[in-house]
Amino acid sequence: MLVAGSVLAWWAIIPLLATLVPFEQVAHQLVTLGYLKDITTAGGRDNWDPVTKTFANPASALYFAYIRQIGAGAVAAGGLLRYSKQFR
């Protein structure tokens, strides 16, 4: 399941997010998570460039901004479902 989730994330969800989500919004999310100081300062995780509003590695930026939280939520939901079925 974990391998399938990784393949789905890297081959489907990240390319989809790259086309739908502006990189400035990704930068705001990374600021919220503490990976960037602010969106006007260059550098940080995946080398944010505020002038061109791009990342040196956009796939990795999307991974840290969104995919890690999706994965953590899936693991938590799976645990809760497993736990709830145990006590029925």
Buried (B, 14 or more C-beta within 10 A) or exposed (E): EEEEBEEEBBEEBBEEBBEEBEBEEBBBBBBEBEBBEEBEEEEBBBEBEBEEEBBEEBBBBBBBBBBEEBBEEEEEEEEEEEEEEEEE
